[in-house]
Amino acid sequence: MERAAVRDASVVVDHLISGKAIEGSLIGPGLLIAEVSSAVARLRRHGRLHPDAADHAIRTLLQLPVRSIPDAVLLPLAWRLNQVVSMADAFYVACAMLFDAPLHTNDRRLARAVAGLGVRVVS
């Protein structure tokens, strides 16, 4: 069985837009759905994503088997991590740390920032 992984919003959006399947189990902070839907809405609003494709992405998002970790559970560690990364990113990093799971991100700055924290980053 494949191990669970944390995928940040950038990775999930890319998968939804490209139509590529997300393989393996997915763990994420509660804010994952809000961040992904916000990014899809922004792409639609700016004409970078056709409205039908955006609707399909949202329907697919709702079907993803995400183990959503309540933000309140992650907040104490995320708050400490906020000295290194943005608050939103800190929730993903905290999730990866608490579950000893790899963090998938397209954000190079985030990957560099957490390099010394013992988080396995997949870009």
N, C-alpha and C positions, 0 to 999 in steps of 0.2 A: 504494500500500500504506500502510495506517495505521501510524503510528509506535508503537513500544512505549511502555507507560506503567507506572508503579509504582502499584499500588493497595494501600493499607494494609488491615489486617484489618477495620476498620470498614466500608469500602466493599464488600469481598468478602462479608462477612456479610450486609449489606443486600441485595446482589444475590441471594445464595442464598436468603434468606428470602422475598424478594418474587417470586422467579422470573424477574426481569429478566435478560436475557443480558448478559454482560460482552463488550463489543465491543473489537476490537483485540487486539494482543499484550499479554501480561501478564508483567511482570518482577517478582520479589519476592525478599526474603531467605529463606533456608532456614526461618526461624521462622514464615513466613506460614501454613503448613499447621497447625502446632501452635496458633498464636493463633486462627485461624478455627475449628478444631475445638473448642477450649476454649470459645470464645464460644457456639457452637451448643450444646454440652453444658450450659453454664450456663443458657441460655434454656430448654432442655428440662427441666432439673432444677428450675427455678423456676416451671414451668408456663406459661411465656410462649410456648412452642413445642410443638406436639403431637409426640409421639414419632415418628409416621410422617413428619411434615414435617422433623424433625431428621434422620432417617435419609436422606431424600431429599436434604437439603442436603449431607450428608457424601458421598453417592454422586456428587452433582454436583461437589463440590469435587475429588474424585479424578479427574474427567474434564476439569477445566480445563487448558488448555494454558499452564501456568506455566513460565517460564524461571526456575528456582530458582537463585539465586546463593548459593554457600556462605557461611555466616556468617563463616568465617575470612577470606575475601577482603574482606568489608565491615568487619570488626572494627577495623582501624587507623583508618579514617576515622570509623566509628561512635563509637569511644572519644573522639575529639576532639569530636564533635558532642554527646556526652553532657553537656557543660557547658551546652548550650542546651535539650536535650530529653531525655526519658526514654531509657534504654538501648534498649528495644525500638523506640521510634520512631526512634532514631538509625540503626538498621539500614535502615529504609525510606528515610530521608533520604539516607543514604550511597549506597544503591542508585540513587536518582534522580539524585544528583550524578554518580556514576561513569558512568552511561549517558546523561547529559544528557536525562533523560526527565521528563515531568511527574509530579508526585506527587498522586494522587487520595486525598483523605481527607475524612471527615466530622468530624474533630476540629478544632474552631475554634482551640483553644489551640495545637495543633501547627502549623496554618496560620500563625498569628500569629508563632510562635516562629521559623519558618524564613523569614519574609518577607525578611529582610536577607541571606540566604545565597545568593541567586541561583537558588533552586529554584522552578520554576513549580508553583504549587499549584492544583489543581482541586478545588473544594468541591461 
